[in-house]
Amino acid sequence: METVFINSPLGITKIEGDEHGIAVISVLSEGKVSAKIPKPLQEAVSQLTEYFEGKRTGFSFKLNPKGTDFQQKVWQELLNIPFGKTMSYLDLSKKLGDVKAIRAVASANGKNPLWIVVPCHRVIGTDGSLTGYAGGLWRKKWLLEHENPNKQQSLF
């Protein structure tokens, strides 16, 4: 398993993977940026950089997250939430076929190992609130604003 650390507007991004795909993308509050990018991670680094620059709305590199069958099912459904859109935990549970599984869905969402790429940040409370986010609510807010197609232009 190869690892690289890159700069992002939200902190140091850690990317782990190999020829089978990217297994982990996470954000750290501090760390040292890697001088060299291992070959199996180059496409992920390139696409994430384009995302942060506002030049990319989706990802095409191979994913290889580790999790239970249920977690994999939830993460697969997260991939269906379009860029610039959000979905409530309740709606996500309905899409997965079990409204009563909302807590399990929220738990699987919180264990998502592929920050940004599997867009758990696009899941919000039924009332529109920015509920829990492993990377911190300020990061979730930044990501949702970054993906908002109706960005407000600042006058100052």
C-alpha positions in Angstrom: 0.0 0.0 0.0 1.4 3.4 -1.1 0.7 6.7 0.7 1.0 10.3 -0.3 0.2 13.6 1.5 -0.9 16.6 -0.5 -2.0 20.1 0.3 -5.7 21.1 0.0 -7.7 24.1 1.0 -9.0 22.0 4.0 -5.7 20.6 5.3 -3.3 17.9 4.4 -5.0 15.2 2.3 -3.7 11.7 2.9 -4.2 9.2 0.0 -3.5 5.5 0.3 -3.8 2.9 -2.4 -2.1 0.5 -4.8 -2.7 -1.0 -8.3 -6.1 -2.3 -7.1 -7.4 1.2 -6.4 -7.6 3.9 -3.8 -8.5 2.6 -0.4 -8.3 5.7 1.8 -8.6 9.4 1.4 -8.6 11.4 4.6 -7.9 14.9 5.8 -5.5 15.8 8.5 -5.2 19.1 10.4 -1.4 19.0 10.0 1.3 17.0 8.3 4.1 17.1 5.8 3.4 17.2 2.1 5.1 14.4 0.2 7.9 15.3 -2.2 7.2 12.4 -4.5 3.8 10.9 -5.7 3.9 7.1 -6.1 2.7 6.0 -9.6 -0.5 4.2 -8.4 -1.7 7.4 -6.7 -0.9 10.0 -9.4 -4.3 9.9 -11.0 -6.1 10.4 -7.7 -3.8 13.3 -6.8 -4.4 14.9 -10.2 -8.2 14.6 -10.0 -8.4 15.8 -6.4 -6.2 18.8 -7.3 -8.6 19.6 -10.2 -11.6 19.2 -7.9 -10.2 21.8 -5.4 -9.4 24.1 -8.3 -13.0 24.0 -9.4 -12.2 22.2 -12.6 -13.7 18.8 -11.8 -17.1 17.6 -10.6 -16.6 13.8 -10.6 -13.8 11.2 -10.2 -12.9 8.4 -12.5 -9.9 6.7 -10.7 -10.4 3.1 -9.4 -11.7 2.8 -5.8 -10.9 0.0 -3.4 -12.4 0.9 0.0 -12.5 -1.7 2.8 -15.8 -2.2 4.7 -18.7 -4.6 5.4 -21.2 -5.5 2.7 -23.7 -3.0 4.2 -21.1 -0.2 4.3 -20.1 -0.9 0.7 -23.8 -0.7 -0.2 -24.2 2.7 1.5 -21.0 4.0 0.0 -22.2 2.9 -3.5 -25.4 4.8 -3.0 -23.5 7.9 -1.9 -21.8 7.9 -5.3 -25.2 8.5 -6.9 -25.7 11.8 -5.2 -24.9 14.4 -7.9 -22.3 17.1 -7.6 -24.0 20.2 -6.1 -26.9 18.3 -4.6 -27.6 17.0 -1.1 -29.7 14.2 0.3 -31.1 13.6 3.8 -30.2 10.5 5.9 -33.8 9.6 5.7 -33.9 9.8 1.9 -30.7 7.8 1.7 -32.2 5.1 4.0 -35.3 5.0 1.7 -33.1 4.6 -1.4 -31.4 1.7 0.3 -34.8 0.1 1.0 -35.2 0.5 4.8 -36.4 3.7 6.5 -35.7 2.1 9.9 -32.0 1.6 9.0 -31.4 5.4 9.3 -28.9 5.0 12.2 -27.0 2.2 10.5 -26.9 4.2 7.3 -25.6 7.2 9.3 -23.0 5.1 10.9 -21.8 3.6 7.6 -21.8 7.1 6.2 -19.5 8.2 9.0 -17.1 5.3 8.3 -16.6 6.2 4.7 -12.9 5.9 4.0 -12.9 7.9 0.8 -13.2 11.6 1.8 -14.8 13.8 -1.0 -14.7 11.1 -3.7 -17.5 9.1 -2.0 -19.5 12.2 -1.1 -20.7 11.6 2.4 -20.5 15.4 2.9 -23.6 15.7 0.6 -25.8 13.9 3.3 -27.6 16.4 5.6 -30.3 16.3 8.2 -33.9 16.1 7.2 -34.4 19.7 8.3 -31.5 20.8 6.1 -29.0 21.0 9.0 -25.3 20.1 8.6 -25.3 17.2 10.9 -22.2 15.3 12.0 -19.2 15.1 9.8 -16.0 13.3 10.6 -13.8 16.0 9.1 -15.5 18.8 11.1 -18.7 20.7 10.1 -16.6 23.7 8.9 -15.1 21.3 6.2 -18.6 20.0 5.3 -19.8 23.6 4.9 -16.8 24.5 2.7 -17.3 21.4 0.5 -21.0 22.1 0.0 -20.3 25.7 -0.8 -17.5 24.7 -3.2 -19.9 22.4 -5.0 -22.8 24.9 -5.1 -23.6 25.8 -8.8 -25.1 29.1 -7.6 -22.1 30.5 -5.9 -22.5 34.0 -4.7 -20.0 36.5 -6.0 -18.4 38.6 -3.3 -18.6 42.3 -3.8 -15.6 43.0 -1.6 
